[in-house]
């Protein structure tokens, strides 16, 4: 019974992640049709969501001493940390002499 509960919880969480991924892919595909202000607002909301998930995972790693899938939690935690570092390193850098941010520079 507990295994079924874990699978249901995993499926629900994966569904949320895929929904957000499809949502972002759709906005990236229609980037030229969307106002830049709306696009920035949606990316800020997505950033806050990711920050919330990051701290939620950190809290559960600390709080749950007998967490069953610690390796999966720890690897996800490390991937998110690396993602945050690379985001600020590569995406949020300023182009030399300009005030704009270019994600592929």
Phi and psi in degrees as GROMACS dihedral restraints (atoms count N, CA, C in turn):
[ dihedral_restraints ]
;  ai    aj    ak    al  type     phi  dphi    fc
    3     4     5     6     1   -68.9    20    10
    4     5     6     7     1   -33.6    20    10
    6     7     8     9     1   -65.2    20    10
    7     8     9    10     1   -40.5    20    10
    9    10    11    12     1   -62.1    20    10
   10    11    12    13     1   -41.2    20    10
   12    13    14    15     1   -61.7    20    10
   13    14    15    16     1   -41.5    20    10
   15    16    17    18     1   -64.9    20    10
   16    17    18    19     1   -40.0    20    10
   18    19    20    21     1   -66.0    20    10
   19    20    21    22     1   -39.9    20    10
   21    22    23    24     1   -64.7    20    10
   22    23    24    25     1   -43.9    20    10
   24    25    26    27     1   -63.5    20    10
   25    26    27    28     1   -41.5    20    10
   27    28    29    30     1   -62.5    20    10
   28    29    30    31     1   -43.4    20    10
   30    31    32    33     1   -64.4    20    10
   31    32    33    34     1   -39.8    20    10
   33    34    35    36     1   -65.3    20    10
   34    35    36    37     1   -46.2    20    10
   36    37    38    39     1   -64.5    20    10
   37    38    39    40     1   -40.9    20    10
   39    40    41    42     1   -64.5    20    10
   40    41    42    43     1   -36.2    20    10
   42    43    44    45     1   -63.0    20    10
   43    44    45    46     1   -43.7    20    10
   45    46    47    48     1   -61.4    20    10
   46    47    48    49     1   -43.6    20    10
   48    49    50    51     1   -63.9    20    10
   49    50    51    52     1   -44.3    20    10
   51    52    53    54     1   -67.2    20    10
   52    53    54    55     1   -36.4    20    10
   54    55    56    57     1   -60.3    20    10
   55    56    57    58     1   -44.8    20    10
   57    58    59    60     1   -68.1    20    10
   58    59    60    61     1   -38.5    20    10
   60    61    62    63     1   -63.5    20    10
   61    62    63    64     1   -45.0    20    10
   63    64    65    66     1   -64.4    20    10
   64    65    66    67     1   -37.1    20    10
   66    67    68    69     1   -60.4    20    10
   67    68    69    70     1   -47.2    20    10
   69    70    71    72     1   -68.9    20    10
   70    71    72    73     1   -38.9    20    10
   72    73    74    75     1   -62.3    20    10
   73    74    75    76     1   -40.0    20    10
   75    76    77    78     1   -61.5    20    10
   76    77    78    79     1   -41.6    20    10
   78    79    80    81     1   -70.5    20    10
   79    80    81    82     1   -34.5    20    10
   81    82    83    84     1   -68.2    20    10
   82    83    84    85     1   -33.7    20    10
   84    85    86    87     1   -69.0    20    10
   85    86    87    88     1   -39.5    20    10
   87    88    89    90     1   -99.7    20    10
   88    89    90    91     1    30.0    20    10
   90    91    92    93     1   -58.8    20    10
   91    92    93    94     1   -39.0    20    10
   93    94    95    96     1   -71.9    20    10
   94    95    96    97     1   -20.2    20    10
   96    97    98    99     1   -91.8    20    10
   97    98    99   100     1   -13.7    20    10
   99   100   101   102     1  -100.1    20    10
  100   101   102   103     1   142.3    20    10
  102   103   104   105     1   -61.9    20    10
  103   104   105   106     1   137.9    20    10
  105   106   107   108     1   -59.0    20    10
  106   107   108   109     1   -31.9    20    10
  108   109   110   111     1   -66.4    20    10
  109   110   111   112     1   -42.7    20    10
  111   112   113   114     1   -65.9    20    10
  112   113   114   115     1   -41.4    20    10
  114   115   116   117     1   -62.1    20    10
  115   116   117   118     1   -43.5    20    10
  117   118   119   120     1   -65.2    20    10
  118   119   120   121     1   -40.2    20    10
  120   121   122   123     1   -61.7    20    10
  121   122   123   124     1   -43.4    20    10
  123   124   125   126     1   -67.3    20    10
  124   125   126   127     1   -37.1    20    10
  126   127   128   129     1   -68.7    20    10
  127   128   129   130     1   -32.7    20    10
  129   130   131   132     1   -66.5    20    10
  130   131   132   133     1   -42.1    20    10
  132   133   134   135     1   -61.1    20    10
  133   134   135   136     1   -44.0    20    10
  135   136   137   138     1   -63.1    20    10
  136   137   138   139     1   -38.9    20    10
  138   139   140   141     1   -63.3    20    10
  139   140   141   142     1   -40.8    20    10
  141   142   143   144     1   -65.4    20    10
  142   143   144   145     1   -37.5    20    10
  144   145   146   147     1   -62.0    20    10
  145   146   147   148     1   -45.9    20    10
  147   148   149   150     1   -64.7    20    10
  148   149   150   151     1   -37.9    20    10
  150   151   152   153     1   -64.2    20    10
  151   152   153   154     1   -41.2    20    10
  153   154   155   156     1   -61.9    20    10
  154   155   156   157     1   -45.1    20    10
  156   157   158   159     1   -62.7    20    10
  157   158   159   160     1   -39.3    20    10
  159   160   161   162     1   -60.4    20    10
  160   161   162   163     1   -49.1    20    10
  162   163   164   165     1   -71.1    20    10
  163   164   165   166     1   -31.6    20    10
  165   166   167   168     1   -64.2    20    10
  166   167   168   169     1   -42.9    20    10
  168   169   170   171     1   -66.3    20    10
  169   170   171   172     1   -39.9    20    10
  171   172   173   174     1   -62.2    20    10
  172   173   174   175     1   -44.1    20    10
  174   175   176   177     1   -62.2    20    10
  175   176   177   178     1   -42.2    20    10
  177   178   179   180     1   -72.6    20    10
  178   179   180   181     1   -28.6    20    10
  180   181   182   183     1   -66.3    20    10
  181   182   183   184     1   -37.1    20    10
  183   184   185   186     1   -77.1    20    10
  184   185   186   187     1   -43.9    20    10
  186   187   188   189     1   -73.3    20    10
  187   188   189   190     1   -44.5    20    10
  189   190   191   192     1   -85.6    20    10
  190   191   192   193     1   101.2    20    10
  192   193   194   195     1   -72.7    20    10
  193   194   195   196     1   -32.9    20    10
  195   196   197   198     1  -112.5    20    10
  196   197   198   199     1    52.0    20    10
  198   199   200   201     1   -73.4    20    10
  199   200   201   202     1   130.9    20    10
  201   202   203   204     1   -71.2    20    10
  202   203   204   205     1   -39.8    20    10
  204   205   206   207     1  -110.1    20    10
  205   206   207   208     1    59.8    20    10
  207   208   209   210     1   -63.2    20    10
  208   209   210   211     1   -35.0    20    10
  210   211   212   213     1   -64.0    20    10
  211   212   213   214     1   -42.5    20    10
  213   214   215   216     1   -65.8    20    10
  214   215   216   217     1   -43.2    20    10
  216   217   218   219     1   -62.6    20    10
  217   218   219   220     1   -45.4    20    10
  219   220   221   222     1   -66.4    20    10
  220   221   222   223     1   -41.6    20    10
  222   223   224   225     1   -66.6    20    10
  223   224   225   226     1   -38.9    20    10
  225   226   227   228     1   -64.0    20    10
  226   227   228   229     1   -41.1    20    10
  228   229   230   231     1   -60.3    20    10
  229   230   231   232     1   -45.0    20    10
  231   232   233   234     1   -66.5    20    10
  232   233   234   235     1   -39.4    20    10
  234   235   236   237     1   -63.2    20    10
  235   236   237   238     1   -40.3    20    10
  237   238   239   240     1   -67.3    20    10
  238   239   240   241     1   -40.0    20    10
  240   241   242   243     1   -61.7    20    10
  241   242   243   244     1   -45.7    20    10
  243   244   245   246     1   -63.7    20    10
  244   245   246   247     1   -39.4    20    10
  246   247   248   249     1   -61.9    20    10
  247   248   249   250     1   -41.9    20    10
  249   250   251   252     1   -64.7    20    10
  250   251   252   253     1   -43.0    20    10
  252   253   254   255     1   -62.8    20    10
  253   254   255   256     1   -47.5    20    10
  255   256   257   258     1   -67.3    20    10
  256   257   258   259     1   -32.8    20    10
  258   259   260   261     1   -61.2    20    10
  259   260   261   262     1   -49.9    20    10
  261   262   263   264     1   -72.5    20    10
  262   263   264   265     1   -27.0    20    10
  264   265   266   267     1   -74.8    20    10
  265   266   267   268     1   -45.5    20    10
  267   268   269   270     1  -102.2    20    10
  268   269   270   271     1   -35.4    20    10
  270   271   272   273     1   -89.1    20    10
  271   272   273   274     1   -41.3    20    10
  273   274   275   276     1   -88.9    20    10
  274   275   276   277     1     6.5    20    10
  276   277   278   279     1   -72.1    20    10
  277   278   279   280     1   149.5    20    10
  279   280   281   282     1   -89.4    20    10
  280   281   282   283     1   140.7    20    10
  282   283   284   285     1   -70.3    20    10
  283   284   285   286     1   142.9    20    10
  285   286   287   288     1   -56.4    20    10
  286   287   288   289     1   119.7    20    10
  288   289   290   291     1    79.3    20    10
  289   290   291   292     1     4.9    20    10
  291   292   293   294     1  -125.5    20    10
  292   293   294   295     1   160.9    20    10
  294   295   296   297     1   -99.0    20    10
  295   296   297   298     1     6.4    20    10
  297   298   299   300     1   -97.0    20    10
  298   299   300   301     1   160.4    20    10
  300   301   302   303     1  -112.7    20    10
  301   302   303   304     1   129.5    20    10
  303   304   305   306     1  -118.8    20    10
  304   305   306   307     1   122.4    20    10
  306   307   308   309     1   -70.3    20    10
  307   308   309   310     1   -18.5    20    10
  309   310   311   312     1  -106.1    20    10
  310   311   312   313     1    11.2    20    10
